[in-house]
Amino acid sequence: MPQKNIVQLPMNRVEGDLEVRLDINNGIVTDAWCSGIMYRGFENILIGRGPLDGLVITPRICGICGTAHLMAAAQALEMISDVVVPPEAIRLRNLALMVEKIQSDMRHGFLFFTPDFVNPRYKDEPLFEEAVRRYTPFKGETVIQVIEHTKKIIEIIAIIGGQWPHSSYMVPGGVTAAPSSGELLQCRYLLKRFKEWYERRILGCSVERWFQVKSASDLDNWLEEKESHRDSELGFYIRFAREIGLDKIGQGHGNFISFGLFESIRCAAATTGKAANDLGAAGFAQGDLIMDLNPENITEHVSHSWFYDQPGGQHPFDSDTRPYATGQESQKYSWAKAPRYNNLPAETGPLSEAIISGDSLVKSLIQRDGPSVMLRELARLIRSAELIAGMELCLMRTPEDAVFYQPPGPIPDGRGFGLLDATRGALSHWVVIEDEKIKRYQIITPTAWNASPRDAGGTRGPCEEALIGTTVQDISNPVEVGHVIRSFDACLFCTVHVIDLT
């Protein structure tokens, strides 16, 4: 007899509060709704403030990706001021952003995602006991090492930015201080130590050897080549993920968006052997078609969000953030807005970056297996190899006469935006300055793209779509749903917020 279940799940091990409602028919997810259940209000906090206030307030949106918010805020004001940032300042900004990505990727992978591998659901799997040894929360061998080593590498941001999190060392025109030769030497030492651990523990081989893996068959050969490859965290992840079928779930719409990895020149290109734009290409991918990014095509929908209605989708320069929630309207179900590109939902994150940058390994895996939970998390775990290479070049000797700041003068009236790929994907700040004050400020976060509700056309957001077709073997323990949601590395702190307007 057909069986239908409606399941409401509060999701843990995501950043912030997320609820997922599912229709499950005969054990298969047939519909899904992702709800951000806190009010987002940072845009309203900024209205009426001085133009530079965003540099102090927006890095505090999130304690994990504050560097990315600071960079986007500075870029928006630089567009308005029409100031050219010195290359050495760009290098320091990129360095900090890469550090932030690395530490978050490692922590998400082994503190948030792989703990699901020790779920009792998998107790009969051959690799289960090994997963318990590695990934048991708070005491697993890998868990402890990840905490130790990511804690050290993040010191690089504190050295060049004064503190982490919530640094404010980026300003329109550059950075506030030039690092000394001793400080750069310390940064190189911290990177060297992290790279040694990443190669030994995560890859099981050198970064240079990993860059030779360029196809699905190369990956299979690499996995069997050495015991150190199979037993590395990456090797174990691949084996366990395939064993439990993560390469078969979580496909989604097949649309991907990226704003680019770095602010300017892609400084890892020389080491990885890729073209200069391969490591940080901006664009929109629909199936096999990759198009140049046009910011004019970005809109926000609120038809299913707890905000006052706007017709269709509004460009961020024109949209408002006015809360409206009666609790009686079933059509509205989330405090997250629904960003769209050409009115299409789009996934963002490390997998999107790799696709749009033309990564040959990811392209080969998609052609063979299609997008999946396994590939989404794999892209996150291997991204650090390229970031490490980029950091090494960014930490090359700085010229004695290097310039780190170009005065922009007073911030004039105007409008500007900052676009970049933060840890979780496409981040943008949209600023309108009028009468020397902030008239409008809109922030579109990566999780707003990924965990968006339906849009004006009723189309599901990427997380919602990725859940469709997922088989749930035990409704009382829907670990499969957790795999799909966590593969997007959702961060609701960035996407929705609580403020007191009284």
Stockholm file with secondary structure:
# STOCKHOLM 1.0

chainA/1-502         MPQKNIVQLPMNRVEGDLEVRLDINNGIVTDAWCSGIMYRGFENILIGRGPLDGLVITPRICGICGTAHLMAAAQALEMISDVVVPPEAIRLRNLALMVEKIQSDMRHGFLFFTPDFVNPRYKDEPLFEEAVRRYTPFKGETVIQVIEHTKKIIEIIAIIGGQWPHSSYMVPGGVTAAPSSGELLQCRYLLKRFKEWYERRILGCSVERWFQVKSASDLDNWLEEKESHRDSELGFYIRFAREIGLDKIGQGHGNFISFGLFESIRCAAATTGKAANDLGAAGFAQGDLIMDLNPENITEHVSHSWFYDQPGGQHPFDSDTRPYATGQESQKYSWAKAPRYNNLPAETGPLSEAIISGDSLVKSLIQRDGPSVMLRELARLIRSAELIAGMELCLMRTPEDAVFYQPPGPIPDGRGFGLLDATRGALSHWVVIEDEKIKRYQIITPTAWNASPRDAGGTRGPCEEALIGTTVQDISNPVEVGHVIRSFDACLFCTVHVIDLT
#=GR chainA/1-502 SS CCCEEEEEEEECSSBSCEEEEEEEETTEEEEEEEEECSCCCHHHHHTTSCGGGHHHHGGGGCSSSHHHHHHHHHHHHHHHHTCCCCHHHHHHHHHHHHHHHHHHHHHIIIIIIGGGGGSGGGTTSTTHHHHHHHHSTTTCHHHHHHHHHHHHHTHHHHHHHSSSSSCCCEETTEESCCCCHHHHHHHHHHHHHHHHHIIIIIISSCHHHHTTCCSHHHHHHHHHHCHHHHHSHHHHHHHHHHHTTGGGSCCCCCEEEEECSSSSSCTTHHHHTCCTTTTSCEEEEETTEEECCCGGGEEEECTTBTBCCCSSCBCTTTCCCCBCCCSCCTTCCBSSCEEEETTBCCBCSHHHHHHHTTCHHHHHHHHHHCSCHHHHHHHHHHHHHHHHHHHHHHTSCCCTTCCCBCCCCSCCSEEEEEEEEETTEEEEEEEEEETTEEEEEEEECHHHHHTCCCCTTCCCCHHHHHHTTCBCSCTTSCHHHHHHHHTTTCBHHHHCCCCCCC
#=GC SS_cons         CCCEEEEEEEECSSBSCEEEEEEEETTEEEEEEEEECSCCCHHHHHTTSCGGGHHHHGGGGCSSSHHHHHHHHHHHHHHHHTCCCCHHHHHHHHHHHHHHHHHHHHHIIIIIIGGGGGSGGGTTSTTHHHHHHHHSTTTCHHHHHHHHHHHHHTHHHHHHHSSSSSCCCEETTEESCCCCHHHHHHHHHHHHHHHHHIIIIIISSCHHHHTTCCSHHHHHHHHHHCHHHHHSHHHHHHHHHHHTTGGGSCCCCCEEEEECSSSSSCTTHHHHTCCTTTTSCEEEEETTEEECCCGGGEEEECTTBTBCCCSSCBCTTTCCCCBCCCSCCTTCCBSSCEEEETTBCCBCSHHHHHHHTTCHHHHHHHHHHCSCHHHHHHHHHHHHHHHHHHHHHHTSCCCTTCCCBCCCCSCCSEEEEEEEEETTEEEEEEEEEETTEEEEEEEECHHHHHTCCCCTTCCCCHHHHHHTTCBCSCTTSCHHHHHHHHTTTCBHHHHCCCCCCC
//
